Amino acid sequence: MTDADATAPAARRAALVYNPIKVDAEALRDLVRRSAADAGWAEPLFYETTVDDLGDGATREALDAGAAAVLVAGGDGTVRAVSAAMSGSGIPLTIVPSGTGNLLARNLNLPLTNPETMVAAAFDGDVHAIDIGYAALVRAGGEREEHAFVVMGGMGLDAAMIANTSGDLKKRVGWVAYVDGAARSLVRAKPFPIMYQVPGHRMHRATVQSVLFANCGSLPAGLELIPEASVADGALDIVIFQPKNPLGWLLVWRRVAWDNSVLRRFRAGRHILRLRTKDNAVRYAKGSGIEVAASAPRPVQLDGDEFGEATGVTVRVAAGALQLAVPTGHVSAAL
């Protein structure tokens, strides 16, 4: 060994955290190895998620081992868990889209079927600081627990819809399975009273079907819930659904499927929206978080995963806490 070899810095090392059920593990590991070698990095570290560790534990282990970049491949739950562990670390995270949802990747218009491009981004891509949300749930017995989310969470009907969606059906047909869950949830849907407050604003009382707190604005099937949402604005978007009758639900659908997803794309459509009389079936707010208190336990979801029932939830945003690597030159309105 020469003196130069002895003093040369150690090659950087990447880590891949993946759900073995969602990916072709051998092919993905080989791709990461080749990309690391091409970039002059050391042999990568590999971690599989398990039933007991959705990815947060593995990610902390990777960071403790000195990983200079982390890649995640799995469903939305895996991305959420890994992002939570990466928050505040300053280490770039790269998403390799897998599974049926890919909600964060879809919102950022990342390549969904080109793992080579996404893996390469871990080694030579652009890095953006994005926000991550945290929801502190208050259980009926007073217990309090906080969980992260990167796309959106909610209390009420949206969470009930997810709880009523068949896991087997979701594996077979993807997001379309939520249509079945929505149909079964709507039949039993009843509005419930809440008190809520966005920091810096007065407290409100309302009777609602659902309260959403979102870091991203797009839903599957190209539906735009919050057209101007950004993962890098240091704020969360709040959506309150409070239809009072079947007509109210039609107004909700019109707002999301037609107004937000179609009309807003055109100048004439935006002019129509400015002239239209406002309705209260859907209300929007924006801020650093929201505090919600319900009169009885209500179901909660975060990034499409069930989180049981809670009587209250306090939501906050950690601005720019997650470093996200994307392909060089990638452009997205959400960034």
PyMOL commands that set and color helices and strands:
alter all, ss='L'
color gray80, all
select helices_A, chain A and resi 3-7+25-38+56-64+76-86+103-107+115-124+157-163+167-188+220-222+246-260+263-265+267-275
alter helices_A, ss='H'
color red, helices_A
select strands_A, chain A and resi 14-18+45-48+69-73+93-95+126-138+144-149+152-156+192-197+204-208+210-214+236-241+282-287+289-302+305-326
alter strands_A, ss='S'
color yellow, strands_A
deselect
rebuild
show_as cartoon
